[in-house]
Amino acid sequence: MTPPLGISRFVIKRTIDDPSISLFDIFSGAFPFAVIMLLVLISIILYPRLSLYLV
């Protein structure tokens, strides 16, 4: 789920090799995780103390 999001999805599609599962299904399944990662990134940028809390 790190930066090469698109490439990872194409690899998953090729690995599954099931015609009933479309690339759209794979992208829509991974979309919530990408949104959560983006929200965490934004919150760390806005509140840097979150990343230093355990130090």
C-alpha distance matrix in Angstrom:
0.0 3.8 6.7 7.2 5.7 9.2 9.9 7.4 9.2 12.4 12.1 11.6 14.5 16.6 16.1 17.2 20.1 21.4 23.1 23.0 19.3 18.6 15.7 16.2 15.7 12.3 11.3 13.3 11.8 8.2 10.1 11.1 7.9 7.3 11.0 11.0 8.8 11.3 14.2 13.6 13.5 16.6 18.3 18.0 19.4 22.2 23.0 22.5 24.5 21.6 19.9 23.3 24.4 24.3 25.8
3.8 0.0 3.8 5.9 6.3 10.0 10.3 8.9 11.4 14.1 13.9 14.2 17.1 18.8 18.5 20.1 22.8 24.4 26.1 26.3 22.5 21.5 18.3 18.9 18.9 15.5 14.1 16.3 15.3 11.5 12.6 13.7 10.4 8.9 12.2 12.2 9.0 10.8 14.0 13.1 12.0 15.3 17.3 16.4 17.4 20.5 21.4 20.5 22.8 20.2 18.1 21.4 23.0 23.0 24.1
6.7 3.8 0.0 3.8 5.5 8.5 9.1 9.2 11.6 13.7 14.1 15.2 17.6 19.0 19.5 21.3 23.5 25.3 26.5 26.9 23.2 21.6 18.1 18.7 19.5 16.3 14.3 16.8 16.7 13.0 13.4 15.1 12.5 9.9 12.9 13.8 10.7 11.2 14.8 14.5 12.6 15.4 18.0 17.2 17.3 20.6 22.0 21.1 23.9 21.8 19.7 23.0 25.0 25.3 26.0
7.2 5.9 3.8 0.0 3.8 5.6 5.4 6.2 8.8 10.3 10.7 12.4 14.5 15.6 16.5 18.5 20.3 22.3 23.4 24.3 20.7 19.0 15.4 16.6 17.7 14.3 12.7 15.9 15.8 12.5 13.5 15.9 13.7 11.3 14.7 16.1 13.4 14.1 17.7 17.7 16.1 18.8 21.5 20.9 21.0 24.2 25.8 24.9 27.6 25.4 23.3 26.6 28.5 28.7 29.5
5.7 6.3 5.5 3.8 0.0 3.8 5.6 5.3 6.5 9.0 10.2 10.8 12.6 14.6 15.5 16.7 18.8 20.2 21.2 21.5 17.9 16.2 12.6 13.4 14.2 11.0 9.1 12.1 12.2 8.9 9.8 12.5 10.6 8.4 11.9 13.6 11.6 12.4 15.9 16.4 15.5 17.9 20.5 20.5 20.9 23.7 25.4 25.0 27.6 25.1 23.5 27.0 28.5 28.8 30.0
9.2 10.0 8.5 5.6 3.8 0.0 3.8 5.4 5.2 6.5 8.8 10.0 10.8 12.6 14.3 15.6 16.9 18.4 18.9 19.6 16.2 13.9 10.2 11.4 13.0 10.1 8.3 11.8 12.7 10.2 11.0 14.4 13.3 11.1 14.3 16.5 15.0 15.3 18.8 19.8 18.8 20.8 23.7 23.9 24.0 26.7 28.6 28.4 31.1 28.7 27.1 30.7 32.2 32.6 33.8
9.9 10.3 9.1 5.4 5.6 3.8 0.0 3.8 5.4 5.2 6.3 8.7 9.9 10.7 12.3 14.4 15.6 17.8 18.7 20.1 16.8 15.0 11.5 13.6 14.9 11.7 11.0 14.7 14.9 12.5 14.1 17.2 15.6 13.8 17.3 19.1 17.2 18.0 21.6 22.0 20.8 23.3 26.0 25.8 26.0 29.0 30.6 30.0 32.7 30.3 28.3 31.7 33.3 33.3 34.3
7.4 8.9 9.2 6.2 5.3 5.4 3.8 0.0 3.8 5.5 5.1 6.2 8.7 9.9 10.4 12.3 14.4 16.4 17.9 18.8 15.4 14.3 11.2 13.3 13.6 10.0 9.9 13.4 12.6 10.2 12.6 15.3 13.3 12.4 16.1 17.3 15.6 17.1 20.4 20.6 20.0 22.7 25.0 24.8 25.6 28.5 29.8 29.2 31.5 28.8 26.9 30.2 31.6 31.3 32.6
9.2 11.4 11.6 8.8 6.5 5.2 5.4 3.8 0.0 3.8 5.4 5.0 6.2 8.6 9.8 10.6 12.4 13.8 14.9 15.5 11.9 10.6 7.5 9.6 9.9 6.5 6.7 10.3 10.0 8.4 10.8 13.9 12.8 12.1 15.5 17.2 16.3 17.6 20.7 21.4 21.2 23.5 25.9 26.2 27.0 29.5 31.0 30.9 33.2 30.3 28.8 32.3 33.4 33.4 34.9
12.4 14.1 13.7 10.3 9.0 6.5 5.2 5.5 3.8 0.0 3.8 5.4 5.0 6.2 8.5 10.0 10.7 12.7 13.5 15.0 12.0 10.4 7.4 10.5 11.5 8.7 9.4 13.0 13.2 12.1 14.2 17.5 16.6 15.7 19.0 20.9 19.8 20.9 24.1 24.9 24.4 26.7 29.2 29.4 29.9 32.6 34.2 33.9 36.4 33.7 32.0 35.5 36.7 36.6 38.0
12.1 13.9 14.1 10.7 10.2 8.8 6.3 5.1 5.4 3.8 0.0 3.8 5.4 5.1 6.0 8.6 10.0 12.7 14.4 16.1 13.2 12.6 10.3 13.5 13.7 10.5 11.8 15.3 14.5 13.3 16.1 18.9 17.3 16.9 20.5 21.8 20.4 22.1 25.3 25.5 25.1 27.8 30.0 29.9 30.7 33.6 34.8 34.2 36.4 33.6 31.7 35.0 36.2 35.7 37.0
11.6 14.2 15.2 12.4 10.8 10.0 8.7 6.2 5.0 5.4 3.8 0.0 3.8 5.5 5.0 6.1 8.6 10.5 12.7 13.7 10.6 10.7 9.0 11.9 11.1 7.9 10.2 13.1 11.7 11.1 14.3 16.8 15.5 15.8 19.2 20.3 19.5 21.5 24.3 24.6 24.8 27.4 29.4 29.5 30.7 33.3 34.4 34.1 36.0 33.0 31.4 34.7 35.5 35.0 36.7
14.5 17.1 17.6 14.5 12.6 10.8 9.9 8.7 6.2 5.0 5.4 3.8 0.0 3.8 5.5 5.3 6.3 7.9 9.3 10.7 7.9 7.6 6.4 9.9 9.6 7.3 9.9 12.7 12.2 12.4 15.1 18.0 17.4 17.5 20.7 22.3 21.8 23.4 26.2 26.9 27.1 29.4 31.6 32.0 33.0 35.5 36.8 36.7 38.8 35.8 34.4 37.8 38.7 38.3 40.0
16.6 18.8 19.0 15.6 14.6 12.6 10.7 9.9 8.6 6.2 5.1 5.5 3.8 0.0 3.8 5.6 5.3 8.4 10.1 12.5 10.5 10.5 9.6 13.3 13.2 11.1 13.4 16.4 15.8 15.8 18.6 21.5 20.6 20.5 23.9 25.4 24.5 26.1 29.2 29.7 29.5 32.1 34.3 34.4 35.3 38.0 39.3 38.9 41.1 38.1 36.4 39.7 40.8 40.2 41.7
16.1 18.5 19.5 16.5 15.5 14.3 12.3 10.4 9.8 8.5 6.0 5.0 5.5 3.8 0.0 3.8 5.5 8.6 11.5 13.4 11.4 12.4 11.8 15.2 14.3 11.9 14.7 17.4 15.9 15.9 19.2 21.5 20.2 20.8 24.2 25.1 24.3 26.4 29.2 29.3 29.5 32.3 34.2 34.1 35.4 38.1 39.1 38.6 40.4 37.4 35.6 38.8 39.6 38.7 40.3
17.2 20.1 21.3 18.5 16.7 15.6 14.4 12.3 10.6 10.0 8.6 6.1 5.3 5.6 3.8 0.0 3.8 5.5 8.8 10.1 8.3 10.2 10.7 13.7 12.1 10.4 13.8 15.8 14.3 15.1 18.4 20.5 19.8 20.8 23.9 24.8 24.6 26.8 29.3 29.6 30.2 32.8 34.5 34.9 36.3 38.7 39.7 39.5 41.2 37.9 36.5 39.8 40.3 39.6 41.5
20.1 22.8 23.5 20.3 18.8 16.9 15.6 14.4 12.4 10.7 10.0 8.6 6.3 5.3 5.5 3.8 0.0 3.8 6.4 9.0 8.3 9.9 10.9 14.2 13.3 12.3 15.5 17.6 16.7 17.7 20.7 23.2 22.8 23.4 26.4 27.8 27.5 29.4 32.0 32.6 33.0 35.4 37.4 37.8 39.0 41.5 42.6 42.5 44.4 41.2 39.8 43.1 43.7 43.1 44.9
21.4 24.4 25.3 22.3 20.2 18.4 17.8 16.4 13.8 12.7 12.7 10.5 7.9 8.4 8.6 5.5 3.8 0.0 3.8 5.5 5.7 8.3 10.5 13.2 11.7 11.7 15.1 16.5 15.7 17.5 20.3 22.6 22.7 23.6 26.3 27.7 28.0 29.8 32.1 33.0 33.7 35.9 37.8 38.5 39.8 42.0 43.2 43.3 45.1 41.8 40.7 44.1 44.5 44.0 46.1
23.1 26.1 26.5 23.4 21.2 18.9 18.7 17.9 14.9 13.5 14.4 12.7 9.3 10.1 11.5 8.8 6.4 3.8 0.0 3.8 5.5 6.9 9.8 12.1 11.4 12.3 15.3 16.5 16.5 18.6 20.8 23.3 24.0 24.6 27.0 28.8 29.3 30.6 33.0 34.3 34.9 36.8 38.8 39.8 40.8 42.9 44.3 44.7 46.7 43.5 42.5 46.1 46.5 46.3 48.3
23.0 26.3 26.9 24.3 21.5 19.6 20.1 18.8 15.5 15.0 16.1 13.7 10.7 12.5 13.4 10.1 9.0 5.5 3.8 0.0 3.8 6.3 9.9 11.1 9.6 11.4 14.4 14.8 14.7 17.4 19.4 21.6 22.6 23.6 25.6 27.4 28.3 29.7 31.7 33.1 34.1 35.8 37.6 38.9 40.1 41.9 43.3 43.9 45.8 42.4 41.8 45.3 45.5 45.4 47.7
19.3 22.5 23.2 20.7 17.9 16.2 16.8 15.4 11.9 12.0 13.2 10.6 7.9 10.5 11.4 8.3 8.3 5.7 5.5 3.8 0.0 3.8 6.8 8.2 6.3 7.6 10.8 11.4 11.2 13.6 15.8 18.1 19.0 19.9 22.0 23.7 24.5 26.0 28.1 29.4 30.3 32.1 33.9 35.2 36.3 38.2 39.5 40.1 42.0 38.7 38.0 41.6 41.9 41.8 44.0
18.6 21.5 21.6 19.0 16.2 13.9 15.0 14.3 10.6 10.4 12.6 10.7 7.6 10.5 12.4 10.2 9.9 8.3 6.9 6.3 3.8 0.0 3.8 5.2 5.2 6.8 8.9 10.0 10.9 12.9 14.5 17.4 18.4 18.6 20.7 22.9 23.6 24.5 26.8 28.5 29.0 30.6 32.7 34.0 34.8 36.7 38.4 39.0 41.2 38.1 37.3 41.0 41.5 41.7 43.8
15.7 18.3 18.1 15.4 12.6 10.2 11.5 11.2 7.5 7.4 10.3 9.0 6.4 9.6 11.8 10.7 10.9 10.5 9.8 9.9 6.8 3.8 0.0 3.8 5.4 5.1 6.3 8.6 9.9 10.8 12.2 15.5 16.3 15.9 18.2 20.6 20.8 21.6 24.2 25.8 26.0 27.6 30.0 31.1 31.8 33.8 35.6 36.1 38.4 35.4 34.5 38.2 39.0 39.3 41.2
16.2 18.9 18.7 16.6 13.4 11.4 13.6 13.3 9.6 10.5 13.5 11.9 9.9 13.3 15.2 13.7 14.2 13.2 12.1 11.1 8.2 5.2 3.8 0.0 3.8 5.4 5.1 5.9 8.4 9.9 10.3 13.5 15.1 14.7 16.3 19.0 19.8 20.2 22.4 24.5 24.9 26.1 28.4 29.9 30.5 32.2 34.1 35.0 37.3 34.3 33.8 37.6 38.2 38.8 40.8
15.7 18.9 19.5 17.7 14.2 13.0 14.9 13.6 9.9 11.5 13.7 11.1 9.6 13.2 14.3 12.1 13.3 11.7 11.4 9.6 6.3 5.2 5.4 3.8 0.0 3.8 5.5 5.2 6.0 8.7 9.9 12.4 13.9 14.5 16.1 18.3 19.4 20.4 22.3 24.1 25.0 26.4 28.3 29.9 30.9 32.5 34.0 34.9 36.9 33.7 33.3 37.0 37.3 37.6 39.9
12.3 15.5 16.3 14.3 11.0 10.1 11.7 10.0 6.5 8.7 10.5 7.9 7.3 11.1 11.9 10.4 12.3 11.7 12.3 11.4 7.6 6.8 5.1 5.4 3.8 0.0 3.8 5.5 5.1 6.3 8.6 11.3 11.8 12.3 14.7 16.5 17.1 18.4 20.7 22.0 22.7 24.6 26.5 27.6 28.8 30.6 32.1 32.6 34.6 31.4 30.7 34.3 34.8 35.0 37.1
11.3 14.1 14.3 12.7 9.1 8.3 11.0 9.9 6.7 9.4 11.8 10.2 9.9 13.4 14.7 13.8 15.5 15.1 15.3 14.4 10.8 8.9 6.3 5.1 5.5 3.8 0.0 3.8 5.4 5.2 6.0 9.5 10.3 9.8 12.0 14.4 14.9 15.6 18.0 19.7 20.2 21.7 23.9 25.2 26.0 27.8 29.5 30.2 32.5 29.5 28.8 32.6 33.2 33.7 35.8
13.3 16.3 16.8 15.9 12.1 11.8 14.7 13.4 10.3 13.0 15.3 13.1 12.7 16.4 17.4 15.8 17.6 16.5 16.5 14.8 11.4 10.0 8.6 5.9 5.2 5.5 3.8 0.0 3.8 5.5 5.1 7.7 9.8 10.1 11.2 13.6 15.0 15.6 17.4 19.4 20.4 21.5 23.4 25.2 26.2 27.5 29.2 30.3 32.3 29.2 29.1 32.8 33.1 33.8 36.1
11.8 15.3 16.7 15.8 12.2 12.7 14.9 12.6 10.0 13.2 14.5 11.7 12.2 15.8 15.9 14.3 16.7 15.7 16.5 14.7 11.2 10.9 9.9 8.4 6.0 5.1 5.4 3.8 0.0 3.8 5.6 7.0 8.2 9.8 11.3 12.7 14.2 15.7 17.2 18.7 20.1 21.7 23.1 24.7 26.1 27.6 28.8 29.7 31.4 28.1 27.8 31.4 31.5 31.9 34.3
8.2 11.5 13.0 12.5 8.9 10.2 12.5 10.2 8.4 12.1 13.3 11.1 12.4 15.8 15.9 15.1 17.7 17.5 18.6 17.4 13.6 12.9 10.8 9.9 8.7 6.3 5.2 5.5 3.8 0.0 3.8 5.7 5.5 6.5 8.9 10.3 10.9 12.6 14.6 15.8 16.8 18.7 20.4 21.6 22.9 24.7 25.9 26.6 28.4 25.2 24.7 28.3 28.7 29.1 31.3
10.1 12.6 13.4 13.5 9.8 11.0 14.1 12.6 10.8 14.2 16.1 14.3 15.1 18.6 19.2 18.4 20.7 20.3 20.8 19.4 15.8 14.5 12.2 10.3 9.9 8.6 6.0 5.1 5.6 3.8 0.0 3.8 5.5 5.1 6.3 8.7 9.9 10.6 12.4 14.4 15.4 16.6 18.4 20.1 21.2 22.6 24.2 25.2 27.3 24.2 24.0 27.8 28.2 29.1 31.3
11.1 13.7 15.1 15.9 12.5 14.4 17.2 15.3 13.9 17.5 18.9 16.8 18.0 21.5 21.5 20.5 23.2 22.6 23.3 21.6 18.1 17.4 15.5 13.5 12.4 11.3 9.5 7.7 7.0 5.7 3.8 0.0 3.8 5.4 5.1 6.2 8.7 9.9 10.6 12.4 14.2 15.3 16.5 18.5 20.0 21.1 22.2 23.5 25.2 21.9 22.2 25.9 25.8 26.7 29.3
7.9 10.4 12.5 13.7 10.6 13.3 15.6 13.3 12.8 16.6 17.3 15.5 17.4 20.6 20.2 19.8 22.8 22.7 24.0 22.6 19.0 18.4 16.3 15.1 13.9 11.8 10.3 9.8 8.2 5.5 5.5 3.8 0.0 3.8 5.4 5.1 6.2 8.6 9.9 10.6 12.3 14.3 15.4 16.6 18.4 20.0 20.8 21.6 23.2 19.9 19.6 23.3 23.4 24.0 26.4
7.3 8.9 9.9 11.3 8.4 11.1 13.8 12.4 12.1 15.7 16.9 15.8 17.5 20.5 20.8 20.8 23.4 23.6 24.6 23.6 19.9 18.6 15.9 14.7 14.5 12.3 9.8 10.1 9.8 6.5 5.1 5.4 3.8 0.0 3.8 5.5 5.1 6.2 8.7 9.9 10.5 12.3 14.3 15.4 16.5 18.4 19.8 20.5 22.6 19.7 19.2 23.0 23.7 24.6 26.6
11.0 12.2 12.9 14.7 11.9 14.3 17.3 16.1 15.5 19.0 20.5 19.2 20.7 23.9 24.2 23.9 26.4 26.3 27.0 25.6 22.0 20.7 18.2 16.3 16.1 14.7 12.0 11.2 11.3 8.9 6.3 5.1 5.4 3.8 0.0 3.8 5.4 5.0 6.2 8.7 9.8 10.5 12.3 14.3 15.3 16.4 18.0 19.4 21.5 18.6 18.8 22.6 23.0 24.4 26.6
11.0 12.2 13.8 16.1 13.6 16.5 19.1 17.3 17.2 20.9 21.8 20.3 22.3 25.4 25.1 24.8 27.8 27.7 28.8 27.4 23.7 22.9 20.6 19.0 18.3 16.5 14.4 13.6 12.7 10.3 8.7 6.2 5.1 5.5 3.8 0.0 3.8 5.4 5.1 6.2 8.6 9.9 10.5 12.3 14.2 15.3 16.1 17.4 18.9 15.7 16.1 19.8 19.8 21.1 23.5
8.8 9.0 10.7 13.4 11.6 15.0 17.2 15.6 16.3 19.8 20.4 19.5 21.8 24.5 24.3 24.6 27.5 28.0 29.3 28.3 24.5 23.6 20.8 19.8 19.4 17.1 14.9 15.0 14.2 10.9 9.9 8.7 6.2 5.1 5.4 3.8 0.0 3.8 5.5 5.2 6.2 8.7 9.9 10.6 12.3 14.3 15.2 15.6 17.6 14.6 14.1 17.9 18.6 19.6 21.6
11.3 10.8 11.2 14.1 12.4 15.3 18.0 17.1 17.6 20.9 22.1 21.5 23.4 26.1 26.4 26.8 29.4 29.8 30.6 29.7 26.0 24.5 21.6 20.2 20.4 18.4 15.6 15.6 15.7 12.6 10.6 9.9 8.6 6.2 5.0 5.4 3.8 0.0 3.8 5.5 5.0 6.2 8.6 9.9 10.6 12.3 14.0 14.9 17.5 15.0 14.9 18.6 19.6 21.3 23.0
14.2 14.0 14.8 17.7 15.9 18.8 21.6 20.4 20.7 24.1 25.3 24.3 26.2 29.2 29.2 29.3 32.0 32.1 33.0 31.7 28.1 26.8 24.2 22.4 22.3 20.7 18.0 17.4 17.2 14.6 12.4 10.6 9.9 8.7 6.2 5.1 5.5 3.8 0.0 3.8 5.4 5.1 6.1 8.6 9.8 10.5 11.9 13.6 15.6 13.0 13.8 17.4 17.9 19.9 21.9
13.6 13.1 14.5 17.7 16.4 19.8 22.0 20.6 21.4 24.9 25.5 24.6 26.9 29.7 29.3 29.6 32.6 33.0 34.3 33.1 29.4 28.5 25.8 24.5 24.1 22.0 19.7 19.4 18.7 15.8 14.4 12.4 10.6 9.9 8.7 6.2 5.2 5.5 3.8 0.0 3.8 5.5 5.1 6.2 8.6 9.9 10.2 11.2 12.9 10.0 10.3 14.0 14.5 16.2 18.3
13.5 12.0 12.6 16.1 15.5 18.8 20.8 20.0 21.2 24.4 25.1 24.8 27.1 29.5 29.5 30.2 33.0 33.7 34.9 34.1 30.3 29.0 26.0 24.9 25.0 22.7 20.2 20.4 20.1 16.8 15.4 14.2 12.3 10.5 9.8 8.6 6.2 5.0 5.4 3.8 0.0 3.8 5.5 5.2 6.2 8.7 9.9 10.1 12.8 10.7 10.2 13.9 15.3 17.1 18.4
16.6 15.3 15.4 18.8 17.9 20.8 23.3 22.7 23.5 26.7 27.8 27.4 29.4 32.1 32.3 32.8 35.4 35.9 36.8 35.8 32.1 30.6 27.6 26.1 26.4 24.6 21.7 21.5 21.7 18.7 16.6 15.3 14.3 12.3 10.5 9.9 8.7 6.2 5.1 5.5 3.8 0.0 3.8 5.5 5.1 6.1 8.4 9.9 12.7 11.2 11.7 15.1 16.3 18.8 20.1
18.3 17.3 18.0 21.5 20.5 23.7 26.0 25.0 25.9 29.2 30.0 29.4 31.6 34.3 34.2 34.5 37.4 37.8 38.8 37.6 33.9 32.7 30.0 28.4 28.3 26.5 23.9 23.4 23.1 20.4 18.4 16.5 15.4 14.3 12.3 10.5 9.9 8.6 6.1 5.1 5.5 3.8 0.0 3.8 5.4 5.1 5.8 7.9 9.9 8.1 9.5 12.7 13.3 16.1 17.8
18.0 16.4 17.2 20.9 20.5 23.9 25.8 24.8 26.2 29.4 29.9 29.5 32.0 34.4 34.1 34.9 37.8 38.5 39.8 38.9 35.2 34.0 31.1 29.9 29.9 27.6 25.2 25.2 24.7 21.6 20.1 18.5 16.6 15.4 14.3 12.3 10.6 9.9 8.6 6.2 5.2 5.5 3.8 0.0 3.8 5.5 5.1 5.1 7.7 6.1 6.3 9.6 11.0 13.6 14.7
19.4 17.4 17.3 21.0 20.9 24.0 26.0 25.6 27.0 29.9 30.7 30.7 33.0 35.3 35.4 36.3 39.0 39.8 40.8 40.1 36.3 34.8 31.8 30.5 30.9 28.8 26.0 26.2 26.1 22.9 21.2 20.0 18.4 16.5 15.3 14.2 12.3 10.6 9.8 8.6 6.2 5.1 5.4 3.8 0.0 3.8 5.6 5.7 9.3 9.1 9.1 11.8 13.8 16.6 17.1
22.2 20.5 20.6 24.2 23.7 26.7 29.0 28.5 29.5 32.6 33.6 33.3 35.5 38.0 38.1 38.7 41.5 42.0 42.9 41.9 38.2 36.7 33.8 32.2 32.5 30.6 27.8 27.5 27.6 24.7 22.6 21.1 20.0 18.4 16.4 15.3 14.3 12.3 10.5 9.9 8.7 6.1 5.1 5.5 3.8 0.0 3.8 6.2 9.0 9.3 10.6 12.9 14.2 17.4 18.2
23.0 21.4 22.0 25.8 25.4 28.6 30.6 29.8 31.0 34.2 34.8 34.4 36.8 39.3 39.1 39.7 42.6 43.2 44.3 43.3 39.5 38.4 35.6 34.1 34.0 32.1 29.5 29.2 28.8 25.9 24.2 22.2 20.8 19.8 18.0 16.1 15.2 14.0 11.9 10.2 9.9 8.4 5.8 5.1 5.6 3.8 0.0 3.8 5.4 6.0 8.0 9.7 10.6 14.1 15.0
22.5 20.5 21.1 24.9 25.0 28.4 30.0 29.2 30.9 33.9 34.2 34.1 36.7 38.9 38.6 39.5 42.5 43.3 44.7 43.9 40.1 39.0 36.1 35.0 34.9 32.6 30.2 30.3 29.7 26.6 25.2 23.5 21.6 20.5 19.4 17.4 15.6 14.9 13.6 11.2 10.1 9.9 7.9 5.1 5.7 6.2 3.8 0.0 3.8 5.3 5.6 6.9 8.9 12.1 12.2
24.5 22.8 23.9 27.6 27.6 31.1 32.7 31.5 33.2 36.4 36.4 36.0 38.8 41.1 40.4 41.2 44.4 45.1 46.7 45.8 42.0 41.2 38.4 37.3 36.9 34.6 32.5 32.3 31.4 28.4 27.3 25.2 23.2 22.6 21.5 18.9 17.6 17.5 15.6 12.9 12.8 12.7 9.9 7.7 9.3 9.0 5.4 3.8 0.0 3.8 5.4 5.0 5.9 9.5 9.9
21.6 20.2 21.8 25.4 25.1 28.7 30.3 28.8 30.3 33.7 33.6 33.0 35.8 38.1 37.4 37.9 41.2 41.8 43.5 42.4 38.7 38.1 35.4 34.3 33.7 31.4 29.5 29.2 28.1 25.2 24.2 21.9 19.9 19.7 18.6 15.7 14.6 15.0 13.0 10.0 10.7 11.2 8.1 6.1 9.1 9.3 6.0 5.3 3.8 0.0 3.8 5.5 5.3 8.4 10.1
19.9 18.1 19.7 23.3 23.5 27.1 28.3 26.9 28.8 32.0 31.7 31.4 34.4 36.4 35.6 36.5 39.8 40.7 42.5 41.8 38.0 37.3 34.5 33.8 33.3 30.7 28.8 29.1 27.8 24.7 24.0 22.2 19.6 19.2 18.8 16.1 14.1 14.9 13.8 10.3 10.2 11.7 9.5 6.3 9.1 10.6 8.0 5.6 5.4 3.8 0.0 3.8 5.7 7.6 8.4
23.3 21.4 23.0 26.6 27.0 30.7 31.7 30.2 32.3 35.5 35.0 34.7 37.8 39.7 38.8 39.8 43.1 44.1 46.1 45.3 41.6 41.0 38.2 37.6 37.0 34.3 32.6 32.8 31.4 28.3 27.8 25.9 23.3 23.0 22.6 19.8 17.9 18.6 17.4 14.0 13.9 15.1 12.7 9.6 11.8 12.9 9.7 6.9 5.0 5.5 3.8 0.0 3.8 5.7 5.4
24.4 23.0 25.0 28.5 28.5 32.2 33.3 31.6 33.4 36.7 36.2 35.5 38.7 40.8 39.6 40.3 43.7 44.5 46.5 45.5 41.9 41.5 39.0 38.2 37.3 34.8 33.2 33.1 31.5 28.7 28.2 25.8 23.4 23.7 23.0 19.8 18.6 19.6 17.9 14.5 15.3 16.3 13.3 11.0 13.8 14.2 10.6 8.9 5.9 5.3 5.7 3.8 0.0 3.8 5.6
24.3 23.0 25.3 28.7 28.8 32.6 33.3 31.3 33.4 36.6 35.7 35.0 38.3 40.2 38.7 39.6 43.1 44.0 46.3 45.4 41.8 41.7 39.3 38.8 37.6 35.0 33.7 33.8 31.9 29.1 29.1 26.7 24.0 24.6 24.4 21.1 19.6 21.3 19.9 16.2 17.1 18.8 16.1 13.6 16.6 17.4 14.1 12.1 9.5 8.4 7.6 5.7 3.8 0.0 3.8
25.8 24.1 26.0 29.5 30.0 33.8 34.3 32.6 34.9 38.0 37.0 36.7 40.0 41.7 40.3 41.5 44.9 46.1 48.3 47.7 44.0 43.8 41.2 40.8 39.9 37.1 35.8 36.1 34.3 31.3 31.3 29.3 26.4 26.6 26.6 23.5 21.6 23.0 21.9 18.3 18.4 20.1 17.8 14.7 17.1 18.2 15.0 12.2 9.9 10.1 8.4 5.4 5.6 3.8 0.0
